Amino acid sequence: MTAYEKPKVWKWEDEELNKGGNRPTAGARFEQTLPVGEAPFQLYSLGTPNGIKVTIMFEELKELGIVDADYDVYTINIGKDDQFGSDFVKINPNSKIPALVDYSADKPVNIFESGSILLYLAEKFNKLLPNDLHERTETLNWLFWQVGAGPYVGGGFGHFFAYAPEPLQYPIDRFTMETKRQLDLLDKTLAERPYIV
Ligand SMILES: N[C@@H](CCC(=O)N[C@@H](CS)C(=O)NCC(=O)O)C(=O)O
């Protein structure tokens, strides 16, 4: 049996690593006042793959003639830790973009997790989510697949390949294989139909 050295455990107090998500505590780190506009939906986000899902959804709804799907959008700069400000944390205690507030309900509704936001908007406007049991389930299967699979690609492959302070072969190999497998799944599915769902 191979004897492994005990892995070095990062201490969040380390100056070099004490950035963004590399801290073992949740909650607000500083006082913050976020802007609130006039539109029924207020979106706090960034143009990352998780962030743009919500703006794509809003634009698709508008394209379908839903005038109430009007939104204001504000940048949350995750590189500058905006996601740990007090107002943002009140909307998403998990400090990740995207986060949305619906002011058109009887009282404001906070919505976080990109999949939850897409489902909320689909149900609210009764669009892009079929009522038929089989089609609805197939849509939800792929909705949950993408929120489940995304972290292997971004937080897994992307993180260890591009952002980790040192290149480590095992996590790079593992997440590269998983990412390629997911891309192969997409290729095979899209060979049979024009959209995933
Ligand atoms: N499961 C979440 C993931 C959201 C997420 O990871 N957001 C990233 C940007 S794409 C973020 O806010 N990162 C900031 C951080 O980790 O501190 C979702 O689907 O909404």
The ligand as an SDF file (V2000), in Angstrom:
LIG
                    3D

 20 19  0  0  0  0  0  0  0  0999 V2000
  -24.9200   26.5340   -6.8750 N   0  0  0  0  0  0  0  0  0  0  0  0
  -24.8330   27.9590   -7.0870 C   0  0  0  0  0  0  0  0  0  0  0  0
  -23.4320   28.3240   -7.4700 C   0  0  0  0  0  0  0  0  0  0  0  0
  -23.2420   29.8080   -7.5510 C   0  0  0  0  0  0  0  0  0  0  0  0
  -21.7600   30.1680   -7.6230 C   0  0  0  0  0  0  0  0  0  0  0  0
  -20.8730   29.3100   -7.4440 O   0  0  0  0  0  0  0  0  0  0  0  0
  -21.4830   31.4410   -7.8660 N   0  0  0  0  0  0  0  0  0  0  0  0
  -20.1110   31.8860   -7.9310 C   0  0  0  0  0  0  0  0  0  0  0  0
  -19.8590   32.6450   -9.2190 C   0  0  0  0  0  0  0  0  0  0  0  0
  -20.2450   31.6790  -10.6350 S   0  0  0  0  0  0  0  0  0  0  0  0
  -19.8240   32.8260   -6.7680 C   0  0  0  0  0  0  0  0  0  0  0  0
  -20.6660   33.6210   -6.3880 O   0  0  0  0  0  0  0  0  0  0  0  0
  -18.6220   32.7380   -6.1960 N   0  0  0  0  0  0  0  0  0  0  0  0
  -18.2030   33.6080   -5.1520 C   0  0  0  0  0  0  0  0  0  0  0  0
  -17.5110   32.8840   -4.0260 C   0  0  0  0  0  0  0  0  0  0  0  0
  -17.3870   31.6430   -4.0950 O   0  0  0  0  0  0  0  0  0  0  0  0
  -17.1100   33.5500   -3.0710 O   0  0  0  0  0  0  0  0  0  0  0  0
  -25.8350   28.3820   -8.1650 C   0  0  0  0  0  0  0  0  0  0  0  0
  -26.0930   27.5890   -9.0640 O   0  0  0  0  0  0  0  0  0  0  0  0
  -26.3500   29.5160   -8.0820 O   0  0  0  0  0  0  0  0  0  0  0  0
  1  2  1  0
  2  3  1  0
  2 18  1  0
  3  4  1  0
  4  5  1  0
  5  6  2  0
  5  7  1  0
  7  8  1  0
  8  9  1  0
  8 11  1  0
  9 10  1  0
 11 12  2  0
 11 13  1  0
 13 14  1  0
 14 15  1  0
 15 16  2  0
 15 17  1  0
 18 19  2  0
 18 20  1  0
M  END
$$$$
